[in-house]
Every structure is written in C-alpha cells, then in structure tokens.
C-alpha cells in the first residue's frame, strides 16, 4: 500500500534532490561560545505545483570562540528536519519561504593538550538531542538555490546561509 501511495505521489509531482554548502553565525549564548560554523546538506524533495516537502539532512561543525591550542572544544550539529516550502509564482527566479521541524543532534568535543606532552591530547565528548525549529527564506533560480535559515534547538541558535543546487528527476 505504501509503495502504491509513493507511486501515486511521484506520478503527479516532481522529485528533486538538493545538495549544497552552508555557513553559519552562532547567536545568543551559543554565539558567546562559538564564532562560526560550516557544513553541508542533502535534501530529497517532492514538489506539487508551488508546494514542496523535503527532508533536510544537514551537518555543521562550529569552531569555538577561543582557538587556543591547549583547549579546543568544537561542536558538531546534525539536523534531520522535515521542511515545507512555498514558492511564489514568478517566471525564472522563484522566491520561497519554508518552515522545518525535527531533531538536532549535538556533539561537543573537548580536546585538551598538555603543554608538556602535546603528542597525547585528551579528548572527551558530550552528546545531546533537542527538537528544533527552522524558518527559511530564499530564491531558486533553475537548479541553483540560495537561502537563509534560522535554527533554534534548545540553547543552540544560529543563522545559516546555504548555496546549493537541485538535481531534478521528472516522474
């Protein structure tokens, strides 16, 4: 039955996969601890006229505010959000807005280097999962996508800019 539903959905829709790079500026308390982040995303999508439903799989590595060799605590954030997009009906370049919801998986690595023994650093990691919210706006020009999103998941808050492209497959 699920296979039949998927076949029916893809028969009346357009299937695309978005892939790209993103950069981020941490905000609030998260911005006090981290200075910037960078990463990539993969986003399978199904489109129906001006509406699109996607699964955004993104990963971002954030570098700490202090980049001292003796104490380095980078953070890795992976989000798996379901995003609904609405595209404005314009010829050529299509502006859009969207809202995403889903879990954010955070791992903070503590790397301590002992000055007397720099070849053997100690490392620890702490993990957490928070439910997050992601409003997003952008423009889609053919296969290219440029967007700005704001991620809120517990104490994690950051503004991200993505640049990517879409691979289209007509059903």
C-alpha positions in Angstrom: 0.0 0.0 0.0 2.9 2.4 0.9 4.5 1.6 -2.5 1.2 2.4 -4.3 1.0 5.7 -2.4 4.6 6.7 -3.3 4.0 5.8 -6.9 0.8 7.9 -7.0 2.6 10.9 -5.3 5.6 10.7 -7.7 3.3 10.4 -10.7 1.7 13.8 -10.0 4.8 15.5 -8.7 8.4 16.4 -9.4 11.2 14.7 -7.4 14.4 16.7 -6.8 17.4 16.3 -4.6 19.2 19.4 -3.2 22.8 19.4 -2.2 25.0 22.2 -1.0 27.2 24.0 1.4 26.3 26.2 4.3 27.9 28.7 6.6 26.6 29.8 10.0 26.9 32.5 12.6 26.0 31.4 16.1 23.6 33.6 18.1 22.8 34.3 21.7 24.7 32.2 24.4 25.7 29.7 21.6 27.4 32.7 19.9 29.3 33.5 23.1 31.0 30.1 22.9 31.4 29.6 19.2 32.5 32.0 16.4 31.3 30.4 13.2 30.4 27.1 11.6 30.4 25.4 8.2 29.0 22.3 6.7 26.9 20.7 4.0 23.3 19.4 3.5 21.4 16.9 1.4 17.7 17.5 0.8 15.4 15.0 -1.0 12.2 16.8 -2.1 8.8 16.2 -3.7 7.1 19.1 -5.4 3.4 19.7 -6.1 2.9 23.0 -8.1 4.1 25.7 -5.7 4.5 23.5 -2.6 7.4 21.3 -1.8 8.0 18.8 1.1 11.7 17.9 1.9 13.8 16.1 4.4 16.8 18.3 5.2 19.8 16.3 6.4 22.5 18.9 7.5 25.7 18.8 9.3 27.6 21.8 10.7 30.9 22.0 12.5 31.3 25.0 14.8 34.7 26.3 16.0 34.9 27.7 19.5 35.3 31.5 20.2 38.8 30.8 21.6 41.1 28.9 19.3 43.9 28.2 21.8 45.9 25.1 21.1 45.7 24.0 24.8 41.9 24.0 24.9 39.7 23.4 21.8 36.0 22.5 22.0 34.4 22.2 18.6 30.7 21.3 18.3 29.1 19.1 15.6 25.4 19.6 15.0 23.4 17.3 12.7 19.8 18.2 11.9 17.1 16.0 10.3 14.2 18.3 9.7 11.1 17.9 7.7 10.6 21.1 5.8 7.6 22.5 4.0 8.3 25.2 1.3 6.0 27.5 -0.6 7.3 29.0 -3.9 5.9 32.3 -5.2 4.6 32.1 -8.8 7.1 34.2 -10.7 8.8 33.5 -14.0 12.5 32.5 -13.8 13.8 33.2 -10.3 11.3 31.8 -7.7 11.4 33.3 -4.1 10.3 30.9 -1.4 9.8 30.6 2.3 9.7 27.4 4.4 9.4 26.0 7.9 11.2 23.0 9.2 10.8 20.9 12.3 12.9 18.0 13.7 15.6 16.7 15.9 19.1 18.3 16.2 21.9 16.0 17.4 24.7 17.9 19.1 28.2 16.5 20.0 30.6 18.8 21.8 34.2 17.6 21.7 36.7 18.7 24.4 40.3 18.4 23.3 42.9 19.3 25.9 46.5 19.4 25.0 49.0 19.2 27.8 52.0 21.5 27.0 54.4 19.0 28.5 53.0 16.2 26.3 51.4 17.7 23.2 51.6 14.4 21.2 48.9 12.8 23.5 45.9 15.1 23.8 43.0 14.1 26.0 39.6 14.2 24.4 36.0 13.9 25.7 32.6 14.3 24.1 29.2 15.1 25.3 26.0 14.4 23.3 22.5 15.8 23.4 19.4 15.9 21.3 16.9 18.7 21.1 13.8 19.2 19.0 14.3 22.2 16.7 12.6 24.7 14.5 13.9 26.2 11.3 12.3 29.1 9.4 13.9 29.7 6.0 13.6 32.1 3.0 15.5 32.1 -0.3 15.4 32.1 -4.0 15.6 29.3 -6.5 16.9 30.0 -10.0 16.7 27.0 -12.1 18.9 24.4 -10.5 20.6 26.9 -8.1 19.4 27.6 -4.6 20.4 30.4 -2.2 18.7 30.5 1.2 18.9 31.9 4.7 17.6 30.0 7.7 17.5 30.5 11.4 17.9 27.4 13.6 16.5 27.2 17.1 17.0 23.9 19.1 17.2 24.4 22.9 20.3 26.5 23.6 21.5 26.1 20.0 20.7 29.1 17.9 22.4 30.1 14.6 21.8 31.9 11.4 22.8 29.9 8.3 23.3 30.8 4.6 23.2 28.0 2.1 24.3 27.8 -1.5 23.4 24.7 -3.4 21.9 23.1 -6.5 19.0 20.8 -7.2 19.1 17.6 -9.3 15.7 17.2 -10.9 14.0 14.0 -11.9 10.7 14.1 -13.7 8.4 11.3 -12.7 
